[in-house]
Amino acid sequence: MALLLRFVLLCGVADFTRSLSITTPEQMIEKARGETAYLPCKFTLSPEDQGPLDIEWLISPADNQVVDQVIILYSGDKMYDDYYPDLKGRVHFTSNDLKSGDASINVTNLQLSDIGTYQCKVKKAPGVANKKFQLVVLVKPSGTRCYVDGSEEIGNDFKLKCEPKEGSLPLQYEWQKLSDSQKLPTSWLSEMTSSIISVKNASSEYSGTYSCTVKNRVGSDQCLLRLNVVPPSNKAGLIAGAIIGILLALVLIGLIIFCCRKKRREEKYEKEVHHDIREDVPPPKSRTSTARSYIGSNHSSLGSMSPSNMEGYSKTQYNQVPSEDFERTPQSPTLPPAKVAAPNLSRMGAVPVMIPAQSKDGSIV
């Protein structure tokens, strides 16, 4: 019984091998971003496969768990390539005669989103076969920059650094000296394949031009570095100069502030003095008004004086009036008649006269 079952199984396997099969082995394909990936799919048919030929490529993206999606299809002697928007216009069959047994495709202008598992499925009834291919898209190293981290002076410690702007891991580094003796210091040998070289107690012999090459599985990039180790600078002198400069600046600022405050105090004092003069001291009278008031007061007192002393008094008082005032006033003011007391009039020889009283209309009462 066991022998019979074994015979049936062997016959079934033999029959399957004689049907449609894909001869290309499963494999992983690595390509750089922007390049074209060739995904092979070669198949053979058996005489029993008489149905219509259908070829289908599917993708399982690496960034999600969605079901397989068709990216290109051949059925009924027609080709369809608008199933998958992310690859539309970038996926093509490599053969013009798919019935010849070549269902390979090209994926152009590769992007990181194209990473995933691709499946080639060929069907020609009653035969059916499929194979899977792993596509990996890598980024070449690019934008590599070499620079010195630290002061390039004799006796100092600093670092040589090599940093690419982008590049898929893993990355490999290789340093070389391109100038002078091209002999590298022994202490550097252990770090010649790393992105950073630590320099201890630098000497002038380290000066020269160095190159750093960055590699990964799909490409490489390079940068150059010029190292110039010089004697140490006079730091004490620089520090002293900086301190002196700061002190001079502070002195200058202090002088400016002092001058500004002094000027403000002077302006404030002048304003206060001017204000006191205007409000506390009345303005002086003009000479003309003084002279007129002086003359008027003297004339008003004539009525109480006798004729004997009037002449001397008038001469004395009028002589005291500045001539300048009379020059400014061409006409002497009209003085009111002097009022003389009655006793004085009698002494002066005046005769009293009785004047009759009159009414308002002029008639004598």
C-alpha positions, 0 to 999 in steps of 0.5 A: 500500500505504501509503495502504491501511494509513493508511486502515485505521488511521484507521478503527480510531481512528474506531471507537474514538472512537465506543465508551465514553470518559471525558470528564473530563481527567486532573488533579492535585487539592490539598486540605487535611487533614480536607477532602473531595476530589471526584474527577470521572469522567464517561463516555459510552457508544456504541450498541455498548456493550451489556454490563453496566456495571462501575465500578472505582476503584483507588489506587496509594499514594505511600508504597509500590510495591504494585500498585493496590488497589480502593477502591470497586466497582460491578458487577451493580447493586450497590456495594462499598466495603470493599476498602481498610481505610484508606478504609473508610467515607470513599469514596462515589459522588457519583451515585445513578444511575451508568448516567447517565454519572457515576462520580465519587467523594468522599473525606472527612476526608482524611489524609496517607496518602490521597496517591497516584494514583487511577484510574477504570476504566469497562467496558461490553462491548465498551467499556473506558476509564480515567483517572488523577488525582493527589491531594495532601493538604496541611496548613494552617498552624496554631499560629503563634507570634510572639516577640522573640528578644533584649532589647527595649532601645534600641540593641540588636540582636534578631529578630522571629520567626514560626513555625507549629507545622505547615504543608505547604511551601512557606510564604509570610510577610507582616508588617504593622504595625497600630499607630501610623503603620503605617510600617515601617523601610526596613531591614525591607522586604527581610525582610517576606516571611520568617519572621525580621526582623533588627532593628539598633540598635533605637529607640523608634519601632519599638514597636507591634503587628505581625502575621505571616500564614503561607500555603500553597496550602490555607490561612493562619494569623496571629499578633500581636506587641507590640514595646516598645522601652525605654531600656537598664537600669542593668546596672552597678548590677545587677551590683554589687548581685548581687556585694554580695548574693553577698558578704553571703551568703558572710559569713553562711554563714561566720558560721554555720559558725564558730558551729557549730564553736565550739559543738562545741568547747565541748561536746567540752571539757565532755565531756572534763573530766567524763570525767576527773573521774569516772575520776581522782578517787575519790568523797569518803567520808561524814562518818559513816564517817570519824568512826566509823573515827576513833573506832575507831582511837583506842580501839584504841590505849588499851590501850598507854596508862597511866591517868594520860594516858588521861583527858586523851587521851580528852577531847582526841580525843573533843572533836575529833570533830565533834558533827555526826556524833554527832547523826546517830548516836544510839547510840554503837557498842559498842567492843571491850574494850581490851587492856592489856599486863601491865607496865602492869597491874602498875603500875596495881595489878592483882593477877595471878590464876591461872585453872585450865585447863578442857577443852572440856566445862568440867571443870578439868584 
